[in-house]
Amino acid sequence: MADLTILGSVNLDVVLRVASLPRPGETVSATGSDHYLGGKGANQAVAAARSGVNLEFYACLGDDEDGAWLISELEVLSVPSGDIEKLPSMRSGRAYICVDAAGENHIVVDAGANAQLKVVPPKRADAKVVLSQLETPIETTLAYCASLAGSNTTAVLNAAPAILRARDDLFHVMNIIVMNESELAFYAEIESLPEDIEDITRIARTLLSRADQVIIVTCGAAGALVISRNHLHVTPARRTKARDTTGSGDCFCGTLCARLAMGDQLDAAMQYASIAASLSVEKDGAAASMPSREDVELIIFEMESEEVPG
């Protein structure tokens, strides 16, 4: 029996390194290229597995060379592949990622088989936490999470990539919704967010549909906000030098849900996930950059040691 269920995408990430991200109409030369296991679902599953949680992962791949390689990579990283469907005559998903010298990126996704993911809702909810994103069909996620009503399972949505329909059709069945600042602005239908935390909190609260719902807004180097109708908690970010930010949000979501499924309270899970995400940006790639439980616990130990008066 799995403590964490993840529904999500798997992509072959084709990464192009550039000095600066191209502007509209501009052609730039890559200084290097590589390919990695990716997709928001796969990244989050790897992050969760590296945290030590017992998980199951539902995904869909093409029955092609990319799909075979992606499954082998997942298995090497301790992600179970038994619930991954391989579809004949379908191509596996791909993402084309430009990464600049500062570690920032532009991403274009070709969904491929991810668009065909269908998961039969469980007759009873066994998992403590269910995590999904928006690179697979909304209908699949809605049917699965709606079936959890009345159970003790916590439904978590990483509301990315931003799709307005998700706000109207999906948010209401979720317990926790995770998004970054640009996604919050998108769902609130405003051009950009104010800088003041109280103003950001007020905007996020307009998206809450239930008293027991929580929205988590990740703010990069500024940390993350946990927002409910009557509560605001700020989790500071660990200072680090970013090499590649690809997958850092997925690292945060995967480790957050892993820690919740392992029994952490939300504030403690937030701290763990924030540190894990800060470690992930220090390495190249998405899934390949996910830190182990030992990596994160070492940083926590070092931070706590620094706080003890000498």
Long-range contacts (C-beta under 8 A, 24 or more apart in sequence): 1-54, 1-126, 1-127, 2-54, 2-55, 2-56, 2-126, 2-127, 3-53, 3-54, 3-55, 3-127, 3-128, 3-129, 3-261, 3-262, 4-48, 4-53, 4-54, 4-55, 4-56, 4-127, 4-128, 4-129, 4-130, 4-131, 4-257, 4-258, 4-261, 5-55, 5-56, 5-57, 5-58, 5-127, 5-129, 5-130, 5-131, 6-41, 6-44, 6-45, 6-48, 6-55, 6-56, 6-57, 6-58, 6-130, 6-131, 6-132, 6-254, 6-257, 7-41, 7-58, 7-59, 7-117, 7-119, 7-130, 7-131, 7-132, 7-136, 7-140, 7-141, 7-144, 8-39, 8-40, 8-41, 8-42, 8-44, 8-45, 8-57, 8-58, 8-59, 8-131, 8-132, 8-133, 8-135, 8-136, 9-39, 9-40, 9-41, 9-42, 9-59, 9-93, 9-111, 9-114, 9-117, 9-133, 9-135, 9-136, 10-37, 10-38, 10-39, 10-41, 10-42, 10-59, 10-60, 10-61, 10-70, 10-74, 10-84, 10-92, 10-93, 10-114, 11-38, 11-39, 11-42, 11-70, 11-92, 11-93, 11-94, 11-95, 11-109, 11-112, 11-114, 11-135, 12-36, 12-37, 12-38, 12-66, 12-69, 12-70, 12-92, 12-93, 12-94, 12-95, 13-37, 13-38, 13-39, 13-94, 13-95, 13-97, 13-246, 13-285, 13-286, 14-94, 14-95, 14-96, 14-97, 15-97, 15-99, 15-246, 15-284, 15-285, 16-96, 16-97, 16-98, 16-99, 17-98, 17-99, 17-100, 18-98, 18-99, 18-100, 18-101, 19-100, 19-101, 20-100, 20-101, 21-98, 21-100, 21-104, 21-105, 21-106, 22-98, 22-106, 30-98, 34-284, 34-285, 36-285, 36-286, 36-287, 36-288, 37-70, 37-73, 37-74, 37-77, 37-286, 37-287, 37-288, 38-95, 38-97, 38-246, 38-247, 38-285, 38-286, 38-287, 39-93, 39-95, 39-114, 39-135, 40-133, 40-135, 40-158, 40-160, 40-250, 41-132, 41-133, 41-135, 41-136, 42-70, 42-74, 42-79, 42-287, 43-247, 43-250, 43-251, 43-254, 43-286, 43-287, 43-290, 44-131, 44-133, 44-158, 44-250, 44-251, 44-253, 44-254, 44-257, 45-74, 45-79, 45-254, 46-74, 46-77, 46-79, 46-254, 46-287, 46-290, 47-250, 47-251, 47-253, 47-254, 47-255, 47-258, 47-276, 47-280, 47-290, 48-131, 48-254, 48-255, 48-257, 48-258, 48-261, 49-77, 49-78, 49-79, 50-77, 50-78, 50-255, 50-290, 50-291, 50-292, 50-293, 51-254, 51-255, 51-258, 51-259, 51-262, 51-272, 51-276, 51-293, 51-296, 52-258, 52-262, 52-293, 53-258, 53-259, 53-261, 53-262, 55-79, 55-80, 55-258, 55-261, 56-80, 56-82, 56-83, 56-127, 57-81, 57-83, 57-84, 58-83, 58-84, 58-117, 58-119, 59-83, 59-84, 59-85, 59-114, 59-117, 59-136, 60-84, 60-85, 60-86, 60-87, 60-113, 60-114, 60-116, 60-117, 60-118, 60-136, 61-85, 61-86, 61-87, 61-90, 61-92, 61-93, 61-113, 62-86, 62-87, 62-90, 62-91, 62-92, 62-112, 62-113, 63-87, 63-88, 63-89, 63-90, 64-90, 64-91, 64-92, 66-91, 66-92, 66-94, 67-92, 67-113, 73-287, 77-287, 77-290, 85-117, 87-113, 87-116, 90-116, 93-135, 97-246, 99-244, 99-246, 102-242, 103-242, 103-243, 103-244, 103-245, 103-281, 104-245, 105-244, 105-245, 105-246, 107-246, 109-135, 109-161, 111-135, 119-143, 119-144, 121-146, 121-147, 122-147, 124-151, 125-151, 125-152, 125-153, 127-153, 127-261, 128-152, 128-153, 128-154, 128-260, 128-261, 129-153, 129-154, 129-155, 129-156, 129-257, 129-260, 129-261, 130-154, 130-155, 130-156, 131-156, 131-157, 131-158, 131-253, 131-254, 131-257, 132-156, 132-157, 132-158, 133-157, 133-158, 133-159, 133-160, 133-253, 134-158, 134-159, 134-160, 134-161, 134-162, 134-163, 134-166, 135-161, 138-163, 138-165, 138-166, 138-169, 138-170, 141-170, 142-169, 142-170, 142-173, 145-170, 145-173, 145-174, 146-173, 148-173, 149-173, 154-260, 156-253, 156-256, 156-257, 156-260, 158-249, 158-250, 158-253, 159-183, 159-187, 160-249, 162-186, 162-187, 167-207, 171-207, 171-209, 172-209, 172-210, 174-213, 175-212, 175-213, 175-214, 176-213, 176-214, 176-215, 176-216, 177-207, 177-213, 177-214, 177-215, 177-216, 178-215, 178-216, 178-218, 178-249, 178-252, 178-253, 178-256, 179-215, 179-216, 179-217, 179-218, 180-217, 180-218, 180-219, 180-220, 180-249, 181-217, 181-218, 181-219, 181-220, 184-215, 184-217, 197-225, 197-232, 197-234, 200-225, 201-225, 201-227, 201-232, 205-229, 214-266, 216-256, 216-270, 218-249, 218-252, 218-277, 223-274, 224-252, 224-270, 224-274, 226-266, 226-267, 226-270, 233-267, 233-270, 235-267, 235-270, 235-271, 235-274, 236-274, 237-274, 237-277, 237-278, 238-274, 238-275, 238-278, 238-299, 238-303, 239-278, 240-278, 240-279, 240-281, 240-282, 241-282, 242-281, 242-282, 243-281, 243-282, 243-283, 243-284, 244-281, 244-283, 244-284, 244-285, 244-289, 245-281, 246-285, 246-286, 246-289, 247-280, 247-285, 247-286, 247-287, 247-289, 247-290, 248-277, 248-280, 248-281, 249-277, 250-286, 251-276, 251-277, 251-279, 251-280, 251-289, 251-290, 251-291, 252-276, 252-277, 254-290, 255-296, 271-300, 272-296, 272-300, 275-299, 275-300, 275-303
